[in-house]
Amino acid sequence: MNKTLKTIQEELELLVKDYKASIDYNNSKFIETLNYQINYERKKIKLFFQFLLMPKEESLIIVYQIRDKQKIIKQSEYPLSKIRTGLDLPMIVV
């Protein structure tokens, strides 16, 4: 696992017990994927973060998704290569 994704996974593991969340990691030839999912309101609403790392292009993308049982309510993608251009990450509150 890439060092960046490993660090993200270690930080997210602290939240797994508190929020009854799950973490899943997948690796293929061209992309590494780290998924983090939280279920709210008795599993009616799901909050899903997906971290996609493409080592060859050296890029990391965060996919932020809210969905209910039937459909995706909101989905946004944030390429971290553009973080210095004033990229807003609304799911992160400081």
N, C-alpha and C positions, 0 to 999 in steps of 0.2 A: 504494500500500500504506500502511496506517495506520502511524503512527510506532511504536506499541507492538509490532505484529507485525514491523516492520522491525528493531527492536532485538533481538527474540527470534531472528529469522532470522540476523542477524549473529553472535550468540553461538553458535547451533547450527552455523553453517558451520565453526567451528573444530573441531568434532567429526566432521564428515563424513569427512575423510580418515583420521582416527585409527580410527574404528569402521566404516568402509565403509558409511556411512549414506546416506540420501537425504532431500532436502527437496523439498516440493511446495507450491505456492501456488495457491489458487483464489479467485476473486472473483465475487460475484453482487450483485444489487441490495440484498439485505438482510443478507448475511453474508460475511465474509472468513474463509478457512480456510487455516491453515498446518499441514502435515503433516510429521512427522519420523519416520522408520522405521529401525530397526537390525535386522539379521538375525544371529542367533546359531546356533551348532551346525550349521554348514553349511546354513543357511536352514531349519532345522526349527522354530525358534522365532523369532517376530518381536515386537519391542517397538515400540509405536506411540504417539506423542504427537500429539494433534491440538489445535490452538489455534483456537478459534472466537470470532470477534469480531463482535458485532452493533452497529454504530455507532449506530443509532437509539436503542437501549436503553442504549448505553454499557456493555456488559457483555462480559467475556472469560471463556470457559469452557475448561478444560483437560480433555481426555479422555485417559485413560491406559489402554492396552490391551496385554495379552500374549496372543498367539495362536500356535497351531501350525498345521500345514498344513490341518487339517480344521475346527478350531473355536476360538472365543475361550475362553481359559482364565480370564482375569480382565479386567474392565472397570470403571473408576471415572470419575466425572465430578466436577470440582471448579470450582464457580462462584467466581471470584476476587472477586466482589462481597461474599462472605461471609468473606473472609480475616481480617477483624478480629474475627470471632466465635470464634477459636481453631481455624479450619479446619486440619486436619492434611494435609500433602502427603507421604505415605509414600514416594513415588518420589524425593524430593529428600532427600539425606543431606548434612547440614552438618557 
